[in-house]
Amino acid sequence: MLRTRLLLVAAMFAAMGMSARADDTDDFLNPENWQGRADLFKIDAKAKTIVGETMEDPKYNTFFCTKKNYGDFELSFKVKLHGGVGNSGFQIRSALKDDKKFVVQGPQVDIGKGYWGSLYGEGVGGMMKASSPETIKKAVKESEFNDYKIVAKGTKITITINGETMVDADFPKLPGKDAKPAPSEGIIALQVHAGYPKMKVEVTDIKFTDLSKK
């Protein structure tokens, strides 16, 4: 009987710890944790939503960036490219290279026609791992909301869309001739892509867990 009670108490404390981890989302989405072009990006922490929208071609890829760095994490959300137009993506473990234009470099989890779910090296040598066209066709609803999940743990990156695994591999190095080690931490950032007169990416139902916490 005593052993059973101890197990129940342990389970209660474990559940409390799990619920406490939900606070990561509130901290992650705190508007004070984000920076970028205010004319292009809006964040609603209460609704757990970020929107990036252009009314003309910005002429360069620009990003809505966290101020904090993150290492291991889980990030899930629903995302829609309105009208299926445009290209976006979440930078992970990346670096801010221009704090005026909010240009970044590093691994990017892609959101866009033909590239959904791929891992791309923004400014660091190109594609790291492309999703297969067959899997994209099977998984993605081009003009609707899609359930997206990113898990970064150690060198392993796992990307799923609507329950389909797009990428699941180790990435110890960045692409390119230099083959530099992949960063173990960095900012997270949402992209609006150059080349589109108008585009709108809407990310909602955002949930974030910082796996680096001890």
C-alpha positions in Angstrom: 0.0 0.0 0.0 2.8 2.4 0.9 4.6 1.6 -2.3 1.4 2.3 -4.3 0.9 5.7 -2.6 4.5 6.7 -3.3 4.1 5.8 -6.9 0.9 7.9 -7.1 2.7 10.9 -5.5 5.6 10.5 -7.9 3.2 10.4 -10.8 1.5 13.6 -9.5 4.8 15.5 -9.3 5.7 14.3 -12.8 2.4 15.5 -14.2 3.0 18.9 -12.4 6.4 19.1 -14.0 4.9 18.4 -17.5 2.2 21.0 -17.1 4.9 23.5 -16.0 6.7 23.0 -19.2 3.7 24.5 -21.0 5.1 27.9 -19.7 7.7 27.6 -22.4 5.1 28.7 -25.0 4.2 31.8 -23.1 7.8 32.8 -22.7 8.6 31.9 -26.3 5.7 34.0 -27.7 6.3 37.0 -25.4 6.3 40.0 -27.8 9.4 41.3 -26.0 11.2 38.1 -27.2 10.7 39.0 -30.9 12.1 41.6 -33.3 11.6 42.2 -37.0 10.0 44.6 -39.5 6.9 45.8 -37.8 5.3 46.6 -41.2 5.5 43.0 -42.2 5.1 40.9 -39.0 2.5 40.8 -36.2 2.4 38.6 -33.1 -0.6 37.8 -30.9 0.7 36.0 -27.9 -2.7 35.4 -26.5 -4.0 33.8 -29.7 -0.6 32.0 -30.1 -0.4 33.4 -33.7 2.3 35.1 -35.8 1.5 36.6 -39.2 3.9 37.7 -41.9 2.4 39.7 -44.8 3.9 41.7 -47.7 2.0 44.2 -49.9 5.0 44.5 -52.2 8.2 42.7 -52.9 10.6 43.4 -50.0 13.5 42.6 -52.4 15.3 40.5 -49.8 14.4 37.6 -47.5 13.5 39.1 -44.1 12.6 37.4 -40.8 10.8 37.8 -37.5 13.4 36.7 -35.0 13.5 35.6 -31.4 16.0 37.6 -29.2 16.7 34.4 -27.2 18.8 31.5 -28.5 17.5 28.0 -28.3 19.2 24.6 -28.6 17.1 21.5 -28.2 13.3 22.1 -28.6 10.0 21.0 -29.9 7.9 23.4 -31.9 4.5 22.6 -33.3 2.0 24.8 -35.1 -0.6 25.1 -37.8 0.6 27.1 -40.9 -1.1 28.4 -44.0 0.3 30.2 -47.1 -2.8 32.1 -48.1 -3.8 31.2 -51.7 -0.8 28.8 -51.8 1.3 31.9 -52.7 4.7 32.7 -51.4 7.5 31.0 -49.5 8.3 31.0 -45.8 10.0 28.8 -43.2 11.3 28.7 -39.7 15.0 29.3 -39.1 16.3 27.1 -36.3 19.6 27.5 -34.4 20.4 30.5 -36.7 22.2 33.8 -36.5 21.0 37.4 -37.1 23.4 38.9 -39.6 21.7 42.3 -40.2 19.6 43.9 -37.5 18.2 46.6 -39.8 16.9 44.3 -42.6 16.6 41.3 -40.2 18.5 39.0 -42.5 19.6 35.7 -40.9 21.6 32.6 -41.8 21.4 29.0 -40.7 19.2 25.9 -41.1 15.6 26.6 -42.3 12.6 24.4 -42.1 10.9 25.2 -45.3 7.3 26.2 -46.0 6.6 26.7 -49.7 5.5 24.9 -52.9 7.9 22.2 -53.8 9.9 22.6 -50.6 7.5 21.9 -47.8 9.3 20.1 -44.9 12.8 20.4 -46.4 15.8 21.5 -44.4 17.5 24.4 -46.2 20.7 26.2 -45.3 19.8 29.9 -45.6 22.9 31.8 -46.5 25.1 28.8 -45.6 25.4 26.7 -48.7 21.9 25.6 -49.8 19.8 22.5 -49.4 20.6 20.2 -46.4 17.9 17.6 -47.0 15.0 17.9 -49.4 11.6 16.4 -48.8 10.6 14.0 -51.6 8.0 15.3 -54.1 5.9 12.2 -53.4 5.8 12.9 -49.7 5.0 16.6 -50.2 2.1 15.6 -52.5 0.8 13.1 -50.0 1.1 15.3 -46.9 0.6 18.9 -47.8 -2.6 20.9 -48.4 -1.2 23.8 -50.4 -3.8 26.4 -49.6 -5.0 25.2 -46.2 -3.7 25.0 -42.7 -1.1 22.3 -42.2 0.0 20.7 -38.9 3.7 21.1 -38.6 6.1 19.8 -36.0 9.9 20.4 -35.6 12.0 18.5 -33.1 15.7 19.5 -32.7 17.6 17.3 -30.3 21.4 17.1 -30.5 22.3 16.8 -34.2 19.0 15.2 -35.1 16.3 17.2 -36.8 12.8 15.7 -37.3 10.2 17.5 -39.4 6.6 16.2 -39.8 3.6 17.7 -41.7 0.1 16.4 -41.0 1.7 13.3 -39.4 4.0 12.5 -42.3 7.7 12.5 -41.7 9.4 14.8 -44.2 13.0 14.8 -42.7 14.4 12.7 -39.9 18.2 12.7 -39.9 21.4 13.8 -38.2 23.0 17.1 -39.3 26.4 17.5 -37.6 27.6 19.9 -40.4 26.2 22.7 -42.5 26.2 22.3 -46.3 28.9 23.8 -48.5 32.5 23.3 -49.2 33.6 24.5 -45.8 31.4 21.9 -44.1 31.4 23.9 -40.8 29.9 22.2 -37.7 26.1 22.8 -37.4 25.3 25.3 -34.6 24.0 23.7 -31.4 21.9 26.7 -30.6 20.7 30.0 -32.1 17.6 32.1 -32.8 14.3 30.9 -34.2 12.9 33.1 -37.0 9.9 33.2 -39.4 10.6 34.2 -43.0 8.8 36.2 -45.7 10.5 35.6 -49.0 11.6 38.1 -51.6 10.1 37.8 -55.1 6.4 37.9 -54.4 4.4 41.2 -54.8 2.0 39.9 -52.1 2.1 37.0 -49.8 0.7 36.1 -46.4 1.9 33.3 -44.0 -0.2 32.7 -40.9 1.2 30.5 -38.1 -1.2 29.7 -35.3 -1.8 27.2 -32.4 1.9 27.5 -31.6 3.3 25.3 -28.9 6.9 25.4 -27.8 8.9 23.2 -25.4 12.5 24.0 -24.5 14.2 20.6 -24.3 17.5 22.2 -23.2 16.0 23.0 -19.8 17.1 20.8 -16.9 
